[in-house]
Amino acid sequence: QVQLVESGGGLVQAGGSLRLSCAASVSVSSISFMAWLRQAPGKQRELVASITSSGRTNYADSMKGRVTISRDNAKNTVYLEMNSLKPEDTAIYYCYVVPVYGGQSWGQGTQVTVSS
């Protein structure tokens, strides 16, 4: 199973920015799909952004124009750059991957809190 270590969460004021990182224990070249999801208190987990091995990206409508997902193959890391953050973006953000050989792995989550 792929081990994932997330970092970069924290407390930020509305309008601010954060960059989340997710470091994988294997080469990202062996990962077909990487994504960031989030879960706010009392709500279901939802997709924020995803990126495939070919570089195709997908973003939640609520986040389009404010987030960018990218991957660094040399560092085995996927990033989520978030700008113009809003209080409603407050949630635990999770990294999720699907290796080319099947299965799936989740990170432990990183808290993002946006104050108004």
C-alpha positions in Angstrom: 0.0 0.0 0.0 1.2 3.5 -0.8 2.0 5.6 2.2 1.0 9.2 2.0 2.2 12.1 4.1 0.3 15.4 3.9 1.5 18.8 5.1 0.8 22.4 4.6 -2.5 22.9 6.4 -3.1 25.5 9.0 -5.0 28.6 9.9 -5.4 31.4 7.4 -7.5 34.5 7.1 -10.2 34.7 4.4 -8.6 35.7 1.1 -5.3 34.0 2.0 -3.5 31.2 0.4 -2.1 27.8 1.3 -0.2 25.1 -0.4 -0.8 21.5 0.6 1.7 18.8 -0.2 1.3 15.0 -0.3 4.4 13.0 -0.4 4.1 9.4 -1.7 6.2 6.4 -0.6 6.5 5.3 -4.2 7.3 7.0 -7.5 4.3 8.9 -8.8 5.0 7.3 -12.1 3.4 4.2 -10.6 0.3 6.2 -9.6 -2.4 6.5 -12.2 -4.6 8.9 -10.3 -4.0 11.5 -7.5 -6.6 13.7 -5.9 -7.4 16.0 -3.0 -10.7 15.6 -1.2 -12.0 17.4 1.8 -14.5 16.9 4.5 -16.1 19.6 6.6 -17.8 18.9 9.9 -21.2 17.4 9.3 -20.7 17.1 5.6 -19.7 14.3 3.2 -16.2 14.0 1.8 -16.0 15.8 -1.6 -13.5 16.0 -4.4 -11.5 19.2 -4.6 -9.2 18.4 -7.5 -7.6 15.5 -9.3 -4.8 14.8 -11.7 -4.1 11.7 -13.8 -0.8 10.2 -14.8 -1.1 12.0 -18.2 -1.6 15.3 -16.4 -5.3 15.7 -17.0 -6.8 17.8 -14.2 -10.3 18.1 -12.8 -11.6 20.6 -10.3 -14.7 21.0 -8.2 -16.9 23.8 -9.4 -16.7 25.5 -6.1 -12.9 25.6 -6.3 -12.4 26.4 -10.0 -10.2 29.4 -10.5 -9.0 29.3 -6.9 -7.0 26.0 -6.8 -4.3 24.3 -8.8 -3.3 20.7 -8.5 0.1 19.6 -9.7 2.5 16.8 -9.3 6.3 16.7 -9.1 7.5 13.3 -10.3 11.1 13.9 -9.0 9.8 14.5 -5.5 7.0 11.9 -5.6 4.7 14.7 -4.4 1.3 16.1 -5.4 0.5 19.7 -4.5 -2.7 21.7 -4.0 -2.3 25.4 -4.3 -5.3 27.2 -2.9 -5.9 31.0 -3.2 -8.7 33.4 -2.2 -9.7 31.0 0.6 -13.1 31.4 2.1 -14.4 30.3 5.5 -16.5 27.6 3.8 -13.2 26.0 2.6 -12.5 25.0 6.2 -12.2 21.3 6.3 -9.8 18.4 6.7 -8.1 17.9 3.3 -7.1 14.3 2.3 -4.8 13.1 -0.3 -5.9 10.0 -2.3 -4.1 7.9 -4.9 -4.8 5.0 -7.1 -1.7 3.0 -8.1 -1.4 1.6 -11.6 -1.4 -1.9 -10.1 -4.7 -1.3 -8.3 -5.9 -0.5 -4.8 -6.1 2.9 -3.3 -4.5 4.8 -0.5 -5.5 7.7 1.7 -3.4 10.2 3.6 -4.1 11.0 7.3 -5.6 14.4 6.4 -4.5 17.9 7.1 -6.7 20.6 8.7 -7.3 23.8 6.9 -9.1 26.5 8.8 -10.1 29.8 7.2 -11.1 32.6 9.5 -13.4 35.4 8.5 
